[in-house]
Amino acid sequence: MNTRNEQMEAFGRLLDVLDELREKCPWDRKQTNESLRTNTIEETYELSDALMRKDQADIKKELGDLLLHIIFYAKIGSEKKSFDIKDVCDALYEKLIFRHPHVFGDVNADTSKKVEQNWEQLKLKEKGGNKTVLEGVPATLPSIVKAQRIQEKARNVGFDWEKREQVWDKVEEELAELRYEVNHLDDDKKEAEFGDFIFSMINAARLYGINPDNALERANQKFIRRFGYLESQTMGKGRSLKEMSLAEMNVIWDEAKRKGL
């Protein structure tokens, strides 16, 4: 792998290139924080997809695309005389030192759970930090990820089950309430109870070390593969899915499962 000096030189070259693009390229020159924001979101999701696929080449590529956005925002900040990339790095450096007293200080935290509990307390203490436990959960997070963060933060201050097996009683309770409201055909209550049920399942996932967002994406990809097999097999026989019965489709679906798709 590259040495630290080689890494720093590469980062410096990248900053130099962006400086030149900002000065000489019409497209780069006109970009603002607002114009870049949606592209940044897209790049983040593309990195997430590469990570799920464990494609190292794509991960490297998407990290580069996201890094470009980070230094671009820092460049715009420097033009506004607000901050530059050094200020970004310094602030991050100070945060890492402050939030890791078990590494850089004399605090004892020998498990990841203790580290996370310490983080929540430190965030409440640091200047400009969170004033309440849940304040640090971004409002714009996707719902599944937001639920994870809410539950993790509540756990870190002791609001959690004593034994993880206890969560299944809550799951069953929420499922029973959902079934009741579905049968009574109240759309608002159905949606509310469905949300409670999903929230309880995300809690179960957390307690059993499962990332629910990753798990759902794996299920998405599995369905795409199997449905693609169903389509290809059907078209290969000169037929349309609309012409087939559900029983006929299920035969091919089960074949896809046996093939490990």
TARARA-V491610 format. One record per residue. N is the residue number from 1. RES is the residue in one letter. OMEGA is omega in degrees with one decimal (* if undefined). Layout:
BEGIN
n=N res=RES omega=OMEGA
n=N res=RES omega=OMEGA
END
This chain:
BEGIN
n=1 res=M omega=-177.8
n=2 res=N omega=177.8
n=3 res=T omega=178.0
n=4 res=R omega=178.3
n=5 res=N omega=178.8
n=6 res=E omega=178.0
n=7 res=Q omega=-179.8
n=8 res=M omega=177.8
n=9 res=E omega=179.1
n=10 res=A omega=178.8
n=11 res=F omega=177.6
n=12 res=G omega=178.0
n=13 res=R omega=179.3
n=14 res=L omega=177.8
n=15 res=L omega=178.9
n=16 res=D omega=-179.9
n=17 res=V omega=-179.7
n=18 res=L omega=176.3
n=19 res=D omega=-178.3
n=20 res=E omega=178.4
n=21 res=L omega=-179.4
n=22 res=R omega=-178.7
n=23 res=E omega=-168.0
n=24 res=K omega=-176.9
n=25 res=C omega=-178.8
n=26 res=P omega=-177.9
n=27 res=W omega=-179.0
n=28 res=D omega=-177.1
n=29 res=R omega=-174.9
n=30 res=K omega=-176.9
n=31 res=Q omega=177.2
n=32 res=T omega=174.6
n=33 res=N omega=-177.0
n=34 res=E omega=-178.1
n=35 res=S omega=-178.9
n=36 res=L omega=-169.8
n=37 res=R omega=-177.1
n=38 res=T omega=176.7
n=39 res=N omega=178.4
n=40 res=T omega=177.7
n=41 res=I omega=179.3
n=42 res=E omega=-179.9
n=43 res=E omega=179.1
n=44 res=T omega=178.8
n=45 res=Y omega=177.7
n=46 res=E omega=175.0
n=47 res=L omega=178.6
n=48 res=S omega=179.4
n=49 res=D omega=179.1
n=50 res=A omega=178.3
n=51 res=L omega=179.1
n=52 res=M omega=-179.5
n=53 res=R omega=-178.7
n=54 res=K omega=179.8
n=55 res=D omega=-173.4
n=56 res=Q omega=179.6
n=57 res=A omega=179.5
n=58 res=D omega=177.5
n=59 res=I omega=178.6
n=60 res=K omega=-179.0
n=61 res=K omega=-176.4
n=62 res=E omega=173.8
n=63 res=L omega=177.4
n=64 res=G omega=179.4
n=65 res=D omega=-179.9
n=66 res=L omega=177.4
n=67 res=L omega=177.2
n=68 res=L omega=-179.6
n=69 res=H omega=-179.2
n=70 res=I omega=-178.8
n=71 res=I omega=177.0
n=72 res=F omega=177.8
n=73 res=Y omega=178.8
n=74 res=A omega=177.7
n=75 res=K omega=178.2
n=76 res=I omega=177.3
n=77 res=G omega=179.6
n=78 res=S omega=177.9
n=79 res=E omega=177.5
n=80 res=K omega=-177.6
n=81 res=K omega=-178.9
n=82 res=S omega=-179.5
n=83 res=F omega=173.2
n=84 res=D omega=-173.8
n=85 res=I omega=176.7
n=86 res=K omega=179.1
n=87 res=D omega=177.6
n=88 res=V omega=-179.1
n=89 res=C omega=-179.5
n=90 res=D omega=-179.4
n=91 res=A omega=178.6
n=92 res=L omega=178.2
n=93 res=Y omega=-178.2
n=94 res=E omega=179.4
n=95 res=K omega=-179.6
n=96 res=L omega=178.5
n=97 res=I omega=-177.0
n=98 res=F omega=-175.2
n=99 res=R omega=177.7
n=100 res=H omega=178.7
n=101 res=P omega=177.5
n=102 res=H omega=176.4
n=103 res=V omega=-174.4
n=104 res=F omega=178.8
n=105 res=G omega=-175.6
n=106 res=D omega=178.1
n=107 res=V omega=179.1
n=108 res=N omega=174.8
n=109 res=A omega=-173.0
n=110 res=D omega=174.9
n=111 res=T omega=-179.7
n=112 res=S omega=179.3
n=113 res=K omega=178.8
n=114 res=K omega=178.6
n=115 res=V omega=-179.2
n=116 res=E omega=177.6
n=117 res=Q omega=178.0
n=118 res=N omega=-179.5
n=119 res=W omega=-177.2
n=120 res=E omega=178.7
n=121 res=Q omega=-179.9
n=122 res=L omega=178.9
n=123 res=K omega=178.9
n=124 res=L omega=-176.6
n=125 res=K omega=-171.0
n=126 res=E omega=-179.1
n=127 res=K omega=-179.1
n=128 res=G omega=-177.5
n=129 res=G omega=-177.6
n=130 res=N omega=177.4
n=131 res=K omega=177.7
n=132 res=T omega=-174.7
n=133 res=V omega=-174.4
n=134 res=L omega=-177.8
n=135 res=E omega=-176.5
n=136 res=G omega=178.2
n=137 res=V omega=-178.2
n=138 res=P omega=-178.3
n=139 res=A omega=-174.2
n=140 res=T omega=177.9
n=141 res=L omega=171.0
n=142 res=P omega=-169.5
n=143 res=S omega=-178.9
n=144 res=I omega=179.5
n=145 res=V omega=178.9
n=146 res=K omega=178.8
n=147 res=A omega=176.9
n=148 res=Q omega=-176.4
n=149 res=R omega=178.3
n=150 res=I omega=-177.6
n=151 res=Q omega=179.7
n=152 res=E omega=-179.0
n=153 res=K omega=176.6
n=154 res=A omega=178.4
n=155 res=R omega=-174.5
n=156 res=N omega=174.6
n=157 res=V omega=172.8
n=158 res=G omega=-179.9
n=159 res=F omega=-175.2
n=160 res=D omega=176.6
n=161 res=W omega=177.1
n=162 res=E omega=176.9
n=163 res=K omega=-174.6
n=164 res=R omega=180.0
n=165 res=E omega=-178.1
n=166 res=Q omega=-178.0
n=167 res=V omega=-176.2
n=168 res=W omega=174.2
n=169 res=D omega=178.5
n=170 res=K omega=178.0
n=171 res=V omega=-179.4
n=172 res=E omega=177.8
n=173 res=E omega=-178.7
n=174 res=E omega=178.1
n=175 res=L omega=178.9
n=176 res=A omega=178.7
n=177 res=E omega=177.3
n=178 res=L omega=179.4
n=179 res=R omega=179.4
n=180 res=Y omega=-177.0
n=181 res=E omega=176.4
n=182 res=V omega=-179.8
n=183 res=N omega=-178.9
n=184 res=H omega=167.1
n=185 res=L omega=173.8
n=186 res=D omega=-171.9
n=187 res=D omega=-177.8
n=188 res=D omega=-179.4
n=189 res=K omega=176.9
n=190 res=K omega=-178.9
n=191 res=E omega=-179.8
n=192 res=A omega=-178.9
n=193 res=E omega=176.0
n=194 res=F omega=176.5
n=195 res=G omega=178.3
n=196 res=D omega=-179.9
n=197 res=F omega=178.5
n=198 res=I omega=-179.9
n=199 res=F omega=179.6
n=200 res=S omega=177.9
n=201 res=M omega=176.1
n=202 res=I omega=175.7
n=203 res=N omega=177.9
n=204 res=A omega=178.6
n=205 res=A omega=179.3
n=206 res=R omega=-176.2
n=207 res=L omega=-178.6
n=208 res=Y omega=173.6
n=209 res=G omega=179.4
n=210 res=I omega=173.7
n=211 res=N omega=-173.7
n=212 res=P omega=179.1
n=213 res=D omega=175.9
n=214 res=N omega=-178.8
n=215 res=A omega=179.6
n=216 res=L omega=178.8
n=217 res=E omega=175.6
n=218 res=R omega=177.4
n=219 res=A omega=176.8
n=220 res=N omega=-177.1
n=221 res=Q omega=177.3
n=222 res=K omega=179.4
n=223 res=F omega=179.6
n=224 res=I omega=180.0
n=225 res=R omega=-176.8
n=226 res=R omega=178.5
n=227 res=F omega=175.7
n=228 res=G omega=177.1
n=229 res=Y omega=178.5
n=230 res=L omega=179.8
n=231 res=E omega=-176.4
n=232 res=S omega=179.4
n=233 res=Q omega=-179.9
n=234 res=T omega=179.8
n=235 res=M omega=177.8
n=236 res=G omega=178.2
n=237 res=K omega=178.0
n=238 res=G omega=-178.4
n=239 res=R omega=176.8
n=240 res=S omega=178.2
n=241 res=L omega=-178.4
n=242 res=K omega=-179.8
n=243 res=E omega=-173.5
n=244 res=M omega=173.7
n=245 res=S omega=177.8
n=246 res=L omega=179.6
n=247 res=A omega=178.7
n=248 res=E omega=179.6
n=249 res=M omega=-179.4
n=250 res=N omega=177.2
n=251 res=V omega=-179.7
n=252 res=I omega=178.1
n=253 res=W omega=178.9
n=254 res=D omega=176.4
n=255 res=E omega=177.7
n=256 res=A omega=179.2
n=257 res=K omega=179.4
n=258 res=R omega=179.2
n=259 res=K omega=178.5
n=260 res=G omega=179.3
n=261 res=L omega=*
END
